[in-house]
Amino acid sequence: MPAGPGPDPVTAPAGRRPRVLHLAAVDDSFRYVLGRQLCWLRDAGFEVHAACRPGRHAGHIRSALGIPLHPVRISRRMNPAADLLALWDLRRLFRRERFDIVHLHFPKATLLGAIAAAWAGVPVVVNTLRPVLQPHMTGLRRRLLVALDRFTARRCARLLAQNPDDIGRYVGLGICPEGKLRPLGNGIELERFDPARVAPDARAAVRREAGIPADALVVGMVGRLTAEKGYAEFFRAVGLMRAARPDVRFLVAGESMPGERGVLPADLPSRMGLAGCGAMLGMREDVERLYAAMDLLVFPSHREAFPRVLMEAAAMGLPLVASDVSGCRRCVRDGENGFLVPVGDAPGFARRALELAGSPELRARMGAASRRLALAEFDEREVFRRVAENYRELLAGWSGS
């Protein structure tokens, strides 16, 4: 569905609608992250296409969203033989379709897409930054990631930074000149994540479904079931909380993606002594109802660009306890709408969560601050407009070159 009115109509240098391809590795990205952006851009006057490895969401992208989807043999994991096939697929696609703009998303698709776009002579390449490189990284891994980021940045006309902190970092490391970088931000569908629009009985209904007592103190977590999202720290923190408050329960929603590293074992809560102390609900389409069933959200992720989970939970009026990494700091004002805790500090997460658990007044105050922050800063339509404005500027520069 469109997300509000778009900018004035835009044309490519040839006087037609500009042809734009968005590239990601997996179709989950278009179903849950990029779909509304693509629909908005289409309604704003662009001819929008998507490319990825098709999976269970391909039909939704083509039919429900109405976006042409081009299949590419690309995976999330590094595999030299498979990556050569993906490069070949992408080069053929780019040469056949003659896109005016190729927009890259997520690290693997960015690397392969940048190479293939240069190989095929795509006029304009844009990348939305979701960096793997983090300030705390050192040694060989850091040097390799800097080199890869520099390699892809040189092949892009523009890099859009979801987190403005990445602009100074990329310039300072010599990855990219400042003129190529623009702030983008991140946003969500505020109309959907609105407590007033969730059915009044959602809290009780979700808790019944999950087997959680109506009067329990529910600590929530939403995210892919991988180690880097901090699930080991989350469950350890819940265990520490239960030692002080036996009424604490956990509620988790999420699943792993095909080919991901660090996928969690299905019985991790049981291994950590939490059998029967909460619910793992898998991927859910009604995540706003799940937020309504939580008392607070704990998010111990190891790295984030600008996390949608924290934006959603904030919009739903939850107090937040999150890792003290750059992306989370965009959503959590320490001491105002939640607390920031060092990465990996499970006792720290438990301590801050217990502070919220022990004070309904503090939870209410911080939850209200979360909602105000979301309304002020997390409107996805502003992000979509910035993407369109960058496209218009780049197309104007191309036509004038």
WOCOR-V347819 format. One record per residue. N is the residue number from 1. BURIAL is 1 if it has 24 or more other ideal C-beta (glycine too) atoms within 12 Angstrom, else 0. Layout:
BEGIN
n->{N & N}
burial->{BURIAL & BURIAL}
END
This chain:
BEGIN
n->{1 & 2 & 3 & 4 & 5 & 6 & 7 & 8 & 9 & 10 & 11 & 12 & 13 & 14 & 15 & 16 & 17 & 18 & 19 & 20 & 21 & 22 & 23 & 24 & 25 & 26 & 27 & 28 & 29 & 30 & 31 & 32 & 33 & 34 & 35 & 36 & 37 & 38 & 39 & 40 & 41 & 42 & 43 & 44 & 45 & 46 & 47 & 48 & 49 & 50 & 51 & 52 & 53 & 54 & 55 & 56 & 57 & 58 & 59 & 60 & 61 & 62 & 63 & 64 & 65 & 66 & 67 & 68 & 69 & 70 & 71 & 72 & 73 & 74 & 75 & 76 & 77 & 78 & 79 & 80 & 81 & 82 & 83 & 84 & 85 & 86 & 87 & 88 & 89 & 90 & 91 & 92 & 93 & 94 & 95 & 96 & 97 & 98 & 99 & 100 & 101 & 102 & 103 & 104 & 105 & 106 & 107 & 108 & 109 & 110 & 111 & 112 & 113 & 114 & 115 & 116 & 117 & 118 & 119 & 120 & 121 & 122 & 123 & 124 & 125 & 126 & 127 & 128 & 129 & 130 & 131 & 132 & 133 & 134 & 135 & 136 & 137 & 138 & 139 & 140 & 141 & 142 & 143 & 144 & 145 & 146 & 147 & 148 & 149 & 150 & 151 & 152 & 153 & 154 & 155 & 156 & 157 & 158 & 159 & 160 & 161 & 162 & 163 & 164 & 165 & 166 & 167 & 168 & 169 & 170 & 171 & 172 & 173 & 174 & 175 & 176 & 177 & 178 & 179 & 180 & 181 & 182 & 183 & 184 & 185 & 186 & 187 & 188 & 189 & 190 & 191 & 192 & 193 & 194 & 195 & 196 & 197 & 198 & 199 & 200 & 201 & 202 & 203 & 204 & 205 & 206 & 207 & 208 & 209 & 210 & 211 & 212 & 213 & 214 & 215 & 216 & 217 & 218 & 219 & 220 & 221 & 222 & 223 & 224 & 225 & 226 & 227 & 228 & 229 & 230 & 231 & 232 & 233 & 234 & 235 & 236 & 237 & 238 & 239 & 240 & 241 & 242 & 243 & 244 & 245 & 246 & 247 & 248 & 249 & 250 & 251 & 252 & 253 & 254 & 255 & 256 & 257 & 258 & 259 & 260 & 261 & 262 & 263 & 264 & 265 & 266 & 267 & 268 & 269 & 270 & 271 & 272 & 273 & 274 & 275 & 276 & 277 & 278 & 279 & 280 & 281 & 282 & 283 & 284 & 285 & 286 & 287 & 288 & 289 & 290 & 291 & 292 & 293 & 294 & 295 & 296 & 297 & 298 & 299 & 300 & 301 & 302 & 303 & 304 & 305 & 306 & 307 & 308 & 309 & 310 & 311 & 312 & 313 & 314 & 315 & 316 & 317 & 318 & 319 & 320 & 321 & 322 & 323 & 324 & 325 & 326 & 327 & 328 & 329 & 330 & 331 & 332 & 333 & 334 & 335 & 336 & 337 & 338 & 339 & 340 & 341 & 342 & 343 & 344 & 345 & 346 & 347 & 348 & 349 & 350 & 351 & 352 & 353 & 354 & 355 & 356 & 357 & 358 & 359 & 360 & 361 & 362 & 363 & 364 & 365 & 366 & 367 & 368 & 369 & 370 & 371 & 372 & 373 & 374 & 375 & 376 & 377 & 378 & 379 & 380 & 381 & 382 & 383 & 384 & 385 & 386 & 387 & 388 & 389 & 390 & 391 & 392 & 393 & 394 & 395 & 396 & 397 & 398 & 399 & 400 & 401}
burial->{0 & 0 & 1 & 1 & 0 & 1 & 0 & 0 & 0 & 1 & 0 & 1 & 0 & 0 & 0 & 0 & 1 & 1 & 1 & 1 & 1 & 1 & 1 & 1 & 1 & 1 & 1 & 1 & 1 & 1 & 1 & 1 & 1 & 1 & 1 & 1 & 1 & 1 & 1 & 1 & 1 & 1 & 1 & 1 & 1 & 1 & 1 & 1 & 1 & 1 & 1 & 1 & 1 & 1 & 1 & 0 & 1 & 1 & 0 & 0 & 1 & 0 & 0 & 0 & 1 & 0 & 1 & 1 & 1 & 1 & 1 & 1 & 1 & 1 & 1 & 1 & 0 & 0 & 0 & 0 & 0 & 0 & 1 & 0 & 0 & 1 & 1 & 0 & 1 & 1 & 1 & 0 & 1 & 1 & 0 & 0 & 1 & 1 & 1 & 1 & 1 & 1 & 1 & 1 & 1 & 1 & 1 & 1 & 1 & 1 & 1 & 1 & 1 & 1 & 1 & 1 & 1 & 1 & 0 & 1 & 0 & 1 & 1 & 1 & 1 & 1 & 1 & 1 & 1 & 1 & 1 & 1 & 1 & 1 & 1 & 0 & 0 & 0 & 0 & 0 & 0 & 0 & 0 & 0 & 1 & 1 & 0 & 1 & 1 & 1 & 0 & 1 & 1 & 0 & 1 & 1 & 1 & 1 & 1 & 1 & 1 & 1 & 1 & 1 & 1 & 1 & 1 & 0 & 1 & 1 & 0 & 0 & 0 & 0 & 1 & 1 & 0 & 0 & 0 & 1 & 1 & 1 & 1 & 1 & 1 & 1 & 1 & 1 & 1 & 1 & 0 & 1 & 1 & 0 & 1 & 0 & 0 & 1 & 0 & 0 & 0 & 1 & 1 & 0 & 0 & 1 & 1 & 0 & 0 & 1 & 0 & 1 & 0 & 0 & 0 & 1 & 1 & 1 & 1 & 1 & 1 & 1 & 1 & 1 & 1 & 1 & 1 & 1 & 1 & 1 & 1 & 1 & 1 & 1 & 1 & 1 & 1 & 1 & 1 & 1 & 1 & 1 & 0 & 0 & 1 & 0 & 0 & 1 & 1 & 1 & 1 & 1 & 1 & 1 & 1 & 1 & 1 & 0 & 0 & 1 & 0 & 0 & 0 & 1 & 0 & 0 & 0 & 1 & 1 & 0 & 0 & 1 & 0 & 1 & 0 & 0 & 1 & 1 & 1 & 1 & 1 & 0 & 0 & 1 & 0 & 0 & 1 & 1 & 1 & 1 & 1 & 1 & 1 & 1 & 1 & 1 & 1 & 1 & 1 & 1 & 1 & 1 & 1 & 1 & 1 & 1 & 1 & 1 & 1 & 1 & 1 & 1 & 1 & 1 & 1 & 1 & 1 & 1 & 1 & 1 & 1 & 1 & 1 & 1 & 1 & 1 & 1 & 1 & 1 & 1 & 1 & 1 & 1 & 0 & 0 & 0 & 1 & 1 & 1 & 1 & 1 & 1 & 1 & 1 & 1 & 1 & 0 & 1 & 1 & 1 & 0 & 1 & 1 & 1 & 1 & 1 & 1 & 0 & 0 & 0 & 0 & 1 & 1 & 0 & 0 & 1 & 1 & 0 & 1 & 1 & 1 & 0 & 1 & 1 & 1 & 0 & 1 & 1 & 1 & 1 & 1 & 1 & 1 & 1 & 1 & 1 & 1 & 1 & 1 & 1 & 1 & 1 & 1 & 1 & 1 & 0 & 0 & 0 & 0 & 0 & 0}
END
